[in-house]
Amino acid sequence: MDAYTLHIATAFASVMMTISMLGLFIASPREYSLLNWSLAGMLFMATTGLSLATYHFDLPFWIAPAAANLCYLAGHGAMLMGVRRYFGLKTYWQLYLLFIPMLALLQTLPWMQASVTNRLLVFFPLLIVLSLVIAWQLWRHTSAGNAPELRLACLPLMLLELVFASQLALRTYIMATSEVELHLTEGGNQLLQTAGTLAVFVFASWGTIACALMVVRRQELSLQHLTTRDPLTGWFNRRVLSDIAAREFERSHRTSSALSLLIIDIDHFKKINDQYGHAVGDAALKHVTRICEQQLRGYDYLFRFGGEEFVILLPQSDELSSSHLSNRLRWKVQNSVLNHAQHEVRCTVSIGFAQRREQDESWSQIFERADAALYHAKETGRDRVAYHNGFELSAVC
Ligand SMILES: Nc1nc2c(ncn2[C@@H]2O[C@H](COP(=O)(O)OP(=O)(O)OP(=O)(O)O)[C@@H](O)[C@H]2O)c(=O)[nH]1
């Protein structure tokens, strides 16, 4: 493909990027990052358009290459803004208003106007830094503690930025060490120039898919969250209990490992609602679930089963450790105070738990025993833990 045709293909890829990002934004109007990425497409479009125009017209220096270079840099800046906005971070767009005029002024220097190589030796390092910052932001904000579930979806853009930075570094090295001066020729058949256009083409086409993937994945995850989580506590809802419990039961059976199931019920919860109001009742639910979360491991499963009833599934937890944990949870709740709307609320919980037994055929048998244990804990005075070992019920404390 000759350089002119490649320019046309690149312009087309930039148009597609602009339209796709705008189209996705119309479909998902809360994803503002798409507007930034659409702007990036427009700026790449302007860059390629100006480059194409140089084949037909004798454009003044301040249009091409000066304005074209600025559009190109601003396009990558818009990519960075989009990534930051995607993660809900400040975009610092005011910085661009500062940098773009500065770079425009820089191009008025005679040294910058003297040769293409000089200009590119200034712009390429800036682009490399921008690309590496984008890749780093994607890595950092999808690490553990942030949004690791988005890492896979962010990987294509991360890779694209790294590939883009590497090819720029290689071209910078070749230019810096080469004896030959670059010329923007009409045919545009210089290898480095063609490689540059090819890089924009790859960036616009791959970037469109990568950005769309990030947005679609996040929407899928938030939809999944809506259908599987309880909005008040953030715990799994009852709908997914049987799926997860059946899977964990199967795994524990296959690996002959322990599996415990706890049912926690807040005592006299109706009284809290009646005495302090529904909002305090809600706060008490959150209070108890937060205390439980602090005591559990990352791979335990937490479910809100009903109003004030919760189920906790503990893989690889035997009778002794489940008993200790249950007691600790009960004790922590009993000794905590919820301060809400000038009220000091104290509550207690009753807990029933059971273990998987070899003869169990499904997780619901463990659930039934834990439920019977909970009933026993309630019947024998509340604020206590009871255990059902398959034969008999016993109070743990
Ligand atoms: N604030 C609030 N209350 C809820 C929610 N879901 C259920 N409830 C209330 O929880 C209360 C449960 O009452 P009961 O089933 O009688 O249980 P209890 O008062 O805790 O009594 P015991 O379990 O026997 O100790 C009811 O008053 C429900 O209205 C919720 O999301 N928020």
The ligand as an SDF file (V2000), in Angstrom:
LIG
                    3D

 32 34  0  0  0  0  0  0  0  0999 V2000
  -35.3320   -1.4730   58.3370 N   0  0  0  0  0  0  0  0  0  0  0  0
  -35.5610   -2.6040   57.6610 C   0  0  0  0  0  0  0  0  0  0  0  0
  -36.3710   -3.5330   58.2080 N   0  0  0  0  0  0  0  0  0  0  0  0
  -36.5930   -4.6770   57.5320 C   0  0  0  0  0  0  0  0  0  0  0  0
  -35.9960   -4.9200   56.2840 C   0  0  0  0  0  0  0  0  0  0  0  0
  -36.4030   -6.1420   55.8580 N   0  0  0  0  0  0  0  0  0  0  0  0
  -37.2290   -6.6260   56.8320 C   0  0  0  0  0  0  0  0  0  0  0  0
  -37.3370   -5.7630   57.8550 N   0  0  0  0  0  0  0  0  0  0  0  0
  -38.0900   -5.8910   59.1060 C   0  0  0  0  0  0  0  0  0  0  0  0
  -37.4930   -6.8930   59.9280 O   0  0  0  0  0  0  0  0  0  0  0  0
  -38.4470   -7.2890   60.8810 C   0  0  0  0  0  0  0  0  0  0  0  0
  -38.3100   -8.7710   61.1470 C   0  0  0  0  0  0  0  0  0  0  0  0
  -39.1340   -9.0930   62.2260 O   0  0  0  0  0  0  0  0  0  0  0  0
  -39.3210  -10.5610   62.7830 P   0  0  0  0  0  0  0  0  0  0  0  0
  -39.3040  -11.5300   61.6560 O   0  0  0  0  0  0  0  0  0  0  0  0
  -40.5050  -10.5580   63.6770 O   0  0  0  0  0  0  0  0  0  0  0  0
  -38.0260  -10.8540   63.5860 O   0  0  0  0  0  0  0  0  0  0  0  0
  -37.4330  -10.1980   64.9110 P   0  0  0  0  0  0  0  0  0  0  0  0
  -38.1910   -9.0100   65.3640 O   0  0  0  0  0  0  0  0  0  0  0  0
  -35.9700   -9.9640   64.6320 O   0  0  0  0  0  0  0  0  0  0  0  0
  -37.5900  -11.3450   65.9440 O   0  0  0  0  0  0  0  0  0  0  0  0
  -36.6620  -12.6100   66.1630 P   0  0  0  0  0  0  0  0  0  0  0  0
  -36.0140  -12.9390   64.8410 O   0  0  0  0  0  0  0  0  0  0  0  0
  -37.5880  -13.6790   66.6090 O   0  0  0  0  0  0  0  0  0  0  0  0
  -35.6720  -12.2580   67.2030 O   0  0  0  0  0  0  0  0  0  0  0  0
  -39.8090   -6.9060   60.3270 C   0  0  0  0  0  0  0  0  0  0  0  0
  -40.3410   -5.8740   61.0950 O   0  0  0  0  0  0  0  0  0  0  0  0
  -39.5230   -6.3770   58.9180 C   0  0  0  0  0  0  0  0  0  0  0  0
  -40.3380   -5.2970   58.5610 O   0  0  0  0  0  0  0  0  0  0  0  0
  -35.1530   -3.9070   55.7290 C   0  0  0  0  0  0  0  0  0  0  0  0
  -34.5800   -4.0100   54.6390 O   0  0  0  0  0  0  0  0  0  0  0  0
  -34.9630   -2.7800   56.4500 N   0  0  0  0  0  0  0  0  0  0  0  0
  1  2  1  0
  2  3  2  0
  2 32  1  0
  3  4  1  0
  4  5  2  0
  4  8  1  0
  5  6  1  0
  5 30  1  0
  6  7  2  0
  7  8  1  0
  8  9  1  0
  9 10  1  0
  9 28  1  0
 10 11  1  0
 11 12  1  0
 11 26  1  0
 12 13  1  0
 13 14  1  0
 14 15  2  0
 14 16  1  0
 14 17  1  0
 17 18  1  0
 18 19  2  0
 18 20  1  0
 18 21  1  0
 21 22  1  0
 22 23  2  0
 22 24  1  0
 22 25  1  0
 26 27  1  0
 26 28  1  0
 28 29  1  0
 30 31  2  0
 30 32  1  0
M  END
$$$$
